[in-house]
Amino acid sequence: MKRQFFGLLIGLCVANAADEKTLRDFWFSGAEINRYELSQSRYGEQHPGHAEFIFVTEPFLINEQVKHEFGNGNSTDVLKLNALRTFNTGLYSYRTMTSTFLPIELDRYPHALKTNTSVQDWCGQAFQQINRTKTGWDVELRSYFQSQADQNFTLQEAWLEDELWLLVRLEPTKLPIGKFECVPGALYTRFAHIAIEATAAVGSVTEKNQERIYSIYYTSLERTLTIHFKSKFPHIITKWTETDAQGTTTAVLKDRIMNSDYWSQNKPEDANQRKQLGLEPVAD
């Protein structure tokens, strides 16, 4: 019965999957900027803030795992997600950003090539990067905490939570379902001060009111991530929740701009365009 249920869900996904031309026509027309109203769980309390998800395509060098800007090289097109969060905890503030690079050619490159995360608060900062290898992942961590300090190590084959956000947008039929090994999101491991390692997870998909809900439950962490997204392409992410023993973080989509060339809008007078996203005209 369970297999039939998941089979039906996969069938629904295939029916709504975008062909390559539709996918490229959409994603190569400019950046997509999304602003979410954020309620961040931290220190056992809820803190208001905002999150921005910026999706944009770019050529990416496979071996060097950086943007292909000049010269010859073995490169592929990736969809990049810059995921930012801004919130305050009482007196002091947090600024976080995770950048993840997933190739458009999922049949050839089923995993992201790289993801990195920075966390800044008034106590200090941390930086984490994970690079794809032939057998798994290379991990680099730099932190001001003595217990974490500077680390370099490898992980065997597993999913990364941070790459699944991009899979939702490109091809949700490829999201891992059932039991699988997954490395929790970088913000979670940094906030919880736990080891970066693969752990047992269970993935599931449900559908309601023209939306799909993808959930990951980490059995040993008692943590659940739930991503709500539109059933039809381009599978816009409308909401997400993260729940663990410390509380629940929620984010709800409030504003969205498509076909943006934000990188060229860097004059002082361009600051007023932030109003379109419900942000102040001057950066926080």
Secondary structure by P-SEA (a helix, b strand, c coil): caaaaaaaaaaaaaaacccaaaaaaaaacbbbbbbbbcccccccbbbbbbbbbbbbbbbbbccccccccccccbbbbbbccbbbbbbbccccbbbbbbbbbbbccccccccccbbbbbbbccccbbbbbbbbccccbbbbbbccccccccccccccbbbbccaaaaaaacccccccccbbbbbccaaaaaaaccccccccccccccccccbbbbbbbbccccbbbbbbbbccccccccccccccccbbbbbbbccccccccccccccccccccccccccccccc
